[in-house]
Amino acid sequence: MSDFCVFCETRRPQGGTEILVLGSGPDMQWLEFCQPCGASEELTNAETGETLTVKQLFDRLDKTGD
């Protein structure tokens, strides 16, 4: 883990970072985020219109193992 938040561009933020992996194969995206950005940055599902913070989505995927 590089400890670099892609949202606030802070290297080694206090508390470190988490990595949210979206998609698979060539469309896979890795979003490394710190706690403050994870709680405030939102992602919207283009198919359903559902909006979640990065941390909410990370927690949801972590629980399901996807």
VOLO-558491 format. One line per field, with one value per residue: residue in one letter; x, y, z of N, C-alpha, C, CB in turn. Coordinates in steps of 0.001 Angstrom, whole numbers, plus 524288, in hexadecimal, padded with zeros to 5 digits. Glycine has a CB too. Example, Ala and Ser with C-alpha at 12.3 -4.5 7.8 and 13.67 -1.06 7.14 Angstrom:
aa <- [A; S]
n.u <- [83386; 83232]
n.v <- [7E9C6; 7F736]
n.w <- [81E78; 81BA8]
ca.u <- [8300C; 83566]
ca.v <- [7EE6C; 7FBDC]
ca.w <- [81E78; 81BE4]
c.u <- [83390; 83264]
c.v <- [7F31C; 8001E]
c.w <- [81E78; 81EBE]
cb.u <- [82C2C; 83704]
cb.v <- [7EE87; 7FDAA]
cb.w <- [82356; 8165D]
% end
This chain:
aa <- [M; S; D; F; C; V; F; C; E; T; R; R; P; Q; G; G; T; E; I; L; V; L; G; S; G; P; D; M; Q; W; L; E; F; C; Q; P; C; G; A; S; E; E; L; T; N; A; E; T; G; E; T; L; T; V; K; Q; L; F; D; R; L; D; K; T; G; D]
n.u <- [80352; 80269; 7FFE4; 7FB2A; 7F1F8; 7E8C8; 7E178; 7E2E0; 7ED22; 7F50E; 8008C; 80312; 7FA82; 7F51A; 7F1B7; 7F239; 7EEAC; 7E439; 7E0AD; 7D823; 7D328; 7CE06; 7C63A; 7CB2F; 7D563; 7DA0C; 7D4BA; 7D5C6; 7D6A2; 7DE49; 7DCA0; 7E2D6; 7E143; 7E061; 7DB7E; 7D55C; 7D2D9; 7CDF9; 7C4DA; 7BFFA; 7C073; 7B8C6; 7B317; 7ABF4; 7A351; 7A236; 79AA5; 7926B; 79112; 792FD; 79962; 7A4C3; 7ADE6; 7BBD5; 7C00D; 7B6FF; 7B47A; 7BDB8; 7BD2D; 7B401; 7B6C8; 7BF09; 7BA19; 7B413; 7BB5F; 7BD5A]
n.v <- [7FB6A; 80869; 8111E; 81A9A; 823AF; 8246C; 82C14; 83549; 8362D; 83468; 82FF1; 82564; 82717; 82A32; 81F24; 818BC; 811F3; 80C24; 802C2; 802D0; 7FA49; 7FA45; 7F451; 7EB43; 7E436; 7EAA2; 7F3CF; 7F60E; 7FDFF; 80437; 80A76; 81197; 8163B; 81FAB; 8207D; 82A03; 82D36; 82439; 82478; 82D35; 82E2B; 82ADA; 82089; 81D52; 813DD; 8110D; 80B15; 80949; 81289; 8139B; 819AD; 81992; 81B81; 81A45; 8144B; 80F4A; 808C0; 802D7; 7FDAF; 7F7F0; 7F138; 7EC09; 7E61D; 7DF3E; 7DA10; 7DB82]
n.w <- [80000; 7FC85; 8023F; 7FE75; 7FC2D; 7F241; 7F0FD; 7F787; 7F5CF; 7FD21; 802B5; 80AC3; 81266; 81F07; 8262F; 81DB9; 811B2; 80A1A; 8002D; 7F5CE; 7ECDB; 7E08A; 7D6C7; 7CCF1; 7C62E; 7BA9B; 7BC8F; 7C6E6; 7D245; 7DBC9; 7E77E; 7F051; 7FCF1; 80768; 814AB; 816AE; 80C4A; 80885; 80E32; 80A45; 7FF3D; 7F44F; 7ECA7; 7E14C; 7DCAB; 7CFC8; 7CAEE; 7D227; 7D780; 7E1E9; 7EC85; 7F3F7; 7FE73; 7FCFC; 80515; 80915; 8009A; 80023; 809F2; 8085E; 80002; 804BA; 80C51; 80658; 800D2; 7F663]
ca.u <- [80000; 805C7; 7FE26; 7FA62; 7EC6D; 7E80C; 7DDC5; 7E553; 7F297; 7F868; 803C8; 80322; 7F6E3; 7F471; 7EE30; 7F32E; 7EAD7; 7E1B3; 7E058; 7D33D; 7D3FA; 7C91B; 7C679; 7CECD; 7D807; 7DC62; 7D1B2; 7D67C; 7D899; 7DFE7; 7DC2E; 7E52D; 7DEE8; 7E116; 7D67F; 7D203; 7D0DA; 7CA5F; 7BFE8; 7BD8D; 7C033; 7B467; 7B30C; 7A69F; 7A2B7; 79FDA; 79624; 78E17; 79098; 79433; 79E0A; 7A70E; 7B339; 7BFC5; 7C070; 7B254; 7B519; 7C1FD; 7BB1D; 7B02A; 7B98E; 7C23A; 7B69C; 7B225; 7BFCF; 7BDBF]
ca.v <- [80000; 80CFB; 8154B; 81F61; 82479; 82680; 8306F; 83A06; 835E5; 834A5; 82B5B; 82391; 829EE; 827FC; 81AAD; 81588; 811D6; 80749; 80276; 800EA; 7F837; 7FA2D; 7F1CA; 7E6F0; 7E411; 7EF92; 7F847; 7F668; 802EF; 80419; 80F9C; 811BA; 81AC2; 82064; 82069; 82E96; 82D29; 81FD9; 82602; 831AC; 82D81; 82783; 81DF5; 81C3A; 80F77; 8130C; 807E0; 809A0; 817CB; 81381; 81C92; 8180C; 81D68; 81655; 810DD; 80BFE; 804BB; 7FF7F; 7FA63; 7F45C; 7ED34; 7E90D; 7E26E; 7DB51; 7D743; 7DC74]
ca.w <- [80000; 7FBFF; 805C2; 7FB7A; 7FB18; 7ECFA; 7F10F; 7F9A3; 7F424; 801BD; 80386; 81028; 815D1; 8243F; 82617; 8191F; 80D82; 80883; 7FA80; 7F3AD; 7E795; 7DDA7; 7D1B4; 7CC43; 7C125; 7B8C8; 7BE84; 7CC93; 7D464; 7E146; 7E9F3; 7F588; 7FF7E; 80D07; 81787; 815B0; 806EC; 80819; 8109B; 807A6; 7F98B; 7F2D1; 7E796; 7DF9D; 7D929; 7CAFC; 7C979; 7D5EB; 7D9A1; 7E780; 7EE02; 7F8F7; 7FF39; 7FBCC; 809AB; 80942; 7FCA1; 801F2; 80E23; 80617; 7FD09; 80862; 80EFE; 802BB; 7FE95; 7F0B9]
c.u <- [8037E; 80464; 7FDD6; 7F49D; 7EBCD; 7E455; 7E057; 7EB26; 7F661; 7FB72; 80407; 7FF8F; 7F672; 7F062; 7EEDB; 7EEC9; 7E87F; 7E183; 7DB28; 7D44D; 7CEA6; 7C9E3; 7CA31; 7D142; 7DA47; 7D985; 7D25C; 7D8C0; 7D9D8; 7DF9B; 7DE59; 7E35B; 7E02D; 7DBAE; 7D330; 7CFB7; 7CCFC; 7C4FD; 7BD23; 7BCFB; 7BBEE; 7B520; 7AD5B; 7A6A9; 79FC7; 79AF6; 79174; 78D27; 791CB; 79953; 79FB8; 7AC49; 7B6ED; 7C026; 7BBAD; 7B2BB; 7B95F; 7C00F; 7B747; 7B2EB; 7BCDB; 7BEF3; 7B4CF; 7B68C; 7C056; 7C24D]
c.v <- [804D3; 8116B; 81A8A; 81FC9; 82700; 82B2C; 8357A; 83A50; 836AA; 82F90; 82A40; 826CE; 82738; 82397; 81736; 815C7; 80C60; 80754; 7FFFB; 7FF33; 7F7AC; 7F78F; 7ED33; 7E734; 7E957; 7F472; 7F928; 7FBB6; 80236; 809AC; 80F3C; 816BB; 81AE5; 820B5; 82543; 82EA0; 828BA; 82131; 82A55; 8310B; 82994; 82544; 81CB9; 817BC; 81164; 81007; 808BB; 80F20; 81810; 8165E; 81AEE; 81AC4; 818F2; 8126D; 80D50; 8078A; 800E4; 7FBB4; 7F659; 7EFEE; 7E9CA; 7E4DF; 7DE0A; 7D81A; 7D7F2; 7DFE7]
c.w <- [80000; 7FFB6; 802FC; 7FA16; 7F5B8; 7ECD5; 7F2F6; 7F84C; 7F8A6; 8022F; 80956; 813BB; 81B18; 82400; 8215B; 81527; 80CF4; 8028E; 7F8FF; 7EE16; 7E4F9; 7D860; 7D1AB; 7C6DA; 7BFA6; 7BAB0; 7C460; 7CE16; 7DA22; 7E351; 7EF7D; 7F82C; 8054B; 80F92; 81668; 8102A; 8061F; 80A36; 80D96; 801B7; 7F831; 7ED5C; 7E645; 7DBBF; 7D459; 7C974; 7CD10; 7D7FD; 7DF74; 7E88A; 7F377; 7F993; 7FDED; 8004B; 80A22; 80554; 7FE25; 80620; 80C07; 8032E; 8008B; 80B1B; 80B74; 8005C; 7F8BC; 7EF6B]
cb.u <- [7FC3A; 80590; 801CE; 7FDDF; 7E9D7; 7E602; 7D918; 7E49B; 7F3A3; 7F52A; 80953; 808AD; 7F174; 7F2C3; 7E8B7; 7F40A; 7ED55; 7DC0B; 7E4FD; 7CED7; 7D6F2; 7C6F0; 7C80F; 7CC03; 7D452; 7DC87; 7CBF7; 7DA13; 7D494; 7E596; 7D65F; 7EB54; 7D902; 7E467; 7D781; 7D51E; 7D559; 7CC89; 7C0D8; 7C0AD; 7C590; 7AF50; 7B686; 7A413; 79FCC; 7A3C5; 797A5; 78F20; 78B32; 79484; 79D0F; 7A7B2; 7B41A; 7C523; 7C10B; 7AD6A; 7B652; 7C685; 7B874; 7AC73; 7BCF7; 7C4BF; 7B1E7; 7AF03; 7BF5F; 7B8C8]
cb.v <- [7FFFF; 80EEF; 815B7; 81F78; 827E5; 82240; 82F1B; 83A3D; 839EE; 835A9; 82C1F; 823B1; 82A63; 82C4B; 81C83; 80FFF; 81393; 806B2; 7FF51; 8052E; 7F2D2; 7FFBE; 7F5A7; 7E1AA; 7E23C; 7EFA0; 7F781; 7F1FA; 8076A; 801C2; 81193; 8116E; 81ABB; 8256E; 81FFE; 83395; 82CAC; 81B29; 827C4; 83679; 82BAD; 82A8C; 818DF; 82120; 80AD2; 812DA; 8022B; 80609; 819D7; 80DD0; 82285; 81207; 81F70; 818EB; 81420; 80F40; 80733; 802D5; 7FDBE; 7F752; 7EFB0; 7ECB3; 7E546; 7DDE1; 7D19B; 7DEE4]
cb.w <- [804C8; 7F686; 80A6B; 7F679; 7FF66; 7E96B; 7F485; 7FF91; 7EFF8; 806C3; 80135; 8123B; 81341; 82840; 82654; 81AB7; 80858; 80AFD; 7F833; 7F3F1; 7E7B5; 7DCEF; 7CD9C; 7CD12; 7BCF8; 7B2E7; 7BD4D; 7CE8A; 7D3A0; 7E1F2; 7E9FE; 7F548; 7FEB5; 80E3B; 81D69; 8168E; 80305; 80AF3; 81628; 808C2; 7F752; 7F319; 7E79A; 7DD2A; 7DBDF; 7C692; 7C985; 7DA71; 7D8A6; 7E985; 7EDC5; 7F95B; 804F4; 7FAC5; 80EA9; 80830; 7F757; 80418; 8124D; 8025C; 7F8E2; 80C70; 81121; 7FE76; 7FFCD; 7EEA7]
% end
